[in-house]
Amino acid sequence: LLDAMTAYMAQMESEVLGKVDKLSRVGWDSYS
């Protein structure tokens, strides 16, 4: 159970980091 939880958390973290990376590449101009 702990391993599954760790894997889930790691997946979520990489997803969030991916979104942040995408945002920084696209630039904040599209959002302001």
C-alpha positions in Angstrom: 0.0 0.0 0.0 2.8 2.4 0.9 4.5 1.7 -2.5 1.3 2.5 -4.4 0.9 5.7 -2.4 4.5 6.7 -3.2 4.1 6.0 -6.9 0.8 8.0 -6.9 2.5 11.0 -5.3 5.4 10.8 -7.6 3.1 10.7 -10.6 1.1 13.7 -9.4 4.3 15.6 -8.7 5.7 15.0 -12.2 2.4 16.0 -13.7 2.5 19.3 -11.8 6.1 19.9 -12.7 5.2 19.2 -16.3 2.5 21.8 -16.3 4.8 24.4 -14.7 7.5 23.6 -17.3 4.9 24.1 -20.1 3.8 27.4 -18.6 7.3 28.7 -18.4 7.9 27.7 -22.0 4.7 29.2 -23.4 5.4 32.3 -21.3 3.2 34.3 -19.0 2.1 36.7 -21.9 -0.8 34.4 -22.8 -2.1 34.6 -19.2 -1.8 38.3 -18.5 
